[in-house]
Amino acid sequence: VLTHGFTMDAKGMKMSKSLGNTIDPLKVMENYGADIIRLWALSVDFTEDHRIGDEILKGVADQYRKLRNTFRYLLGALDGFSEAERVDVAAMPELERYVLALLAGLDGALRAAVEDHDYNSYVRALTDFCNEDLSAFFFDIRKDCLYCDAADDPKRMAYRTVLDTLFHALIRYAAPVLVFTAEEVWGSRYPEAGSVHLLEWPVVPSTDDAGVIEKWTQIRAQRMMANELIEPMRREKLIGSSLEAEYTYEGDPGDVDLAEIFIVAAVHQGPTGVRKTAHHKCGRCWRHLPEVSEDGALCSRCEQVVSGMDAA
């Protein structure tokens, strides 16, 4: 038996015309759009009494914008992607395989939420994945690769392959929640492919990367620690961005380029701390590297990419 509670106003009061605290769904749609109402309805615990009001809807609208921005980024980053660019999972860098493992975990969590009619958990898991695992982590790290590496660079191709996999999974996950937005996004990329709501649940790549998940969970924790030390330097105007910082910590970086992952100039072993780098800034990728002779000159990677573009 599936039951639901009553919808109260923002203060938890029963809605009534005499109190003047009723919420007109039509006016909400005029201000926020129908997808906001649907997202709100799926975000609350419908088995209990729940609240709605302007401040609550503003929070839902912010949640909606973050999901929409994820799809906006995917559409832009996947422009021109074709099957010729696709890379096998086994040939991908470890970061890409880690994200695919996270996607597989999300897929399982969403399937369980649907089985349990737990739509609150469904929306929360989807939103957290887009915000924390993608926007604040994966996209943030790989934007340098996307914008600065050559189009045929294997790492960039692997990244775009994963973005394509993410797009096809996330658009299907979001379709029951953001009905109109999902249709708009799908039609933007595939205008001749029909409705997104005719698609079936995605089949995500199978991964057996328990060791990778454990390893990268630790790397993310170290990245967060580095950010906590760098942020005060930015607030005090000692550095302009994290790319101007060199991070030192007592762990072993292993085979991972932590400077790229932490988005800093360099990572060293030693007592934990942060200092401003003395290296000059590449005029193209903005990384501070020892081979850059002066601010605005190109690093070796950018020099090679630009030379290849000029030759083409």
ABEGO torsion letter per residue (X at the ends): XBBBBBBBBAAGBBBBAAAGABBBAAAAAAAAEAAAAAAAAAABBAABBBBBBAAAAAAAAAAAAAAAAAAAAAAAAABGBBAAABBBAAABBAAAAAAAAAAAAAAAAAAAAAAAGBAAAAAAAAAAAAAAAAAABAAAAAAAAAAABBAABAAAAAAAAAAAAAAAAAAAAAAAABAAAAAAAAAAABAAAEBAAABBBBBBBBBBAAAAAAAAAAAAAAAAAAAAAAAAAAAAGABABAAABBBBBABBAEABBAAAAAGBABBBBEBBEBBBBABBBBAAAGBBBAABABBGBBBAAAAAAAAAAAAX
